[in-house]
Amino acid sequence: MPLSEHEQRMLDQIEQALYAEDPKFANTVRQTNPAVHYKRSIVQASVGFVVGISLLMGGAILQQVIVGVIGFIVMLACLLWGLNAWRRVAGGEAAAQPEDKGAEPKQRRRQHRQGMMHRFEERWRRRQEGDER
């Protein structure tokens, strides 16, 4: 939903006040791309995953169960962390596309979803009527 003229003016005033108060911070915030942060998280999670594998293998070699369990927990945590960052990077890049290019695939996905739901409803209706195919 677009902002009203009054809301837009207020937002512009807040932005100008931020630039006047702390121009370095405002410039940093404006130039920072969140995808860079998430990509860095993916790299860190990958390194953590490798460390977890090393701990797991070290625990198996040294026959130390607790080290192996810690390695597995580190691997699992890093995997979840990396997948979450990956999902955010993919979502952020898709949202950054212009609406003209993104509108058609969204519409196709919506039609595909409607088609899929229609098929599910049709199958359910046939099962209820006893017509198995």
Residue pairs with C-beta under 8 A, 6 or more apart in sequence:
3 11
15 26
18 25
18 26
19 26
34 88
34 92
35 89
35 92
35 93
35 96
38 85
38 86
38 88
38 89
38 92
39 85
39 89
41 81
41 82
41 85
42 82
42 85
42 86
42 89
44 81
45 78
45 79
45 81
45 82
45 85
46 78
46 82
48 74
48 77
48 78
48 81
49 74
49 75
49 78
49 79
49 82
51 71
51 74
51 78
52 71
52 72
52 73
52 74
52 75
52 76
52 77
52 78
53 71
53 75
54 71
55 67
55 68
55 70
55 71
55 74
56 68
56 71
56 72
56 75
57 71
58 64
58 67
58 68
58 71
59 65
59 66
59 67
59 68
59 69
59 70
59 71
60 68
94 102
126 132
126 133
